């Protein structure tokens, strides 16, 4: 499909669907954590995604970009991917889907701050600064609100979710600001899973027993994560980013925490406390402001 200068109906529906899918993704992680130790199964997921991504690239007639000059960047993005999912899977072991969604999907806030200093053309403007302040207030509210939030309200879990958001921003910086910027998106994804798989599996014994009486639903969850989420879902997201304007694609990111909180309430029965909803509203408003395009002045 040729590049487009605006989001059409297909793109809008695809991005809304992907945001809902990411919200449901956290529910899957939460459920599988009951049967498999989080870091261990994060490693299994990455290991399983390696041949899946390779096969998808072969079917598309693409070749992996493993040139020696991009190894440092590939290893760096793989380390960031390792940190992201170690933190996220641990977060969902300790706190609710609702809380982790609000905090984790604040990633554009941290990316915007870092990009201002290291990426050309990503300077902060008044809209973005206002959005950063509002979203930051929402994240702080979510973390500091230790009242009755329905289910776990673990400070450690919240901080793990924040660490995952930082690591995700690091992945975006690597993809945009290193030699990986000129590399096919699926090759970037391959580097992430190929580096993270052995690291997560080696680290997993440090976090307790690897198996927690797994049932078939937990193995099915692992398969869905490996094939649909990582191998296909992330590839579709990267494809959408290559077809539609990045700023317009990013504008749909504010839907993801809304879907995440909704899925936690609808599927897992998590209580939606007023404080959490207030934090969600601030983060959402902040993301809208960050992604809002400033109209160009006519000279």
Buried (B, 14 or more C-beta within 10 A) or exposed (E): EEEEEEBEEEBEEBBEEBBBBBBBBBBBBBBBBBBBBBBBBBBBBBBBBBEBBBEBBEEEEBEBBEEEEBEEBBBBBBBBBBBBBBBBBBBBBBBBBBBBBBBBBBBBBBBBBBBBEEBEEBEBEEBBBBBBBBBBBBBEBBBEBEEEBBBBBBEEBBBBBBBBBBBBBBBBBBBBBBBBEEBBBBBBBBBBBBBBBBBBBEBBEEBEEBEBEBEEEBBEBBEBBBBBBBBBBBBBBBBBBEBBBEEBBBBBBBBBBBBBBBBBBEBBEBEBBEBBEBBBBBBBBBBBBBBBEEEEEEE
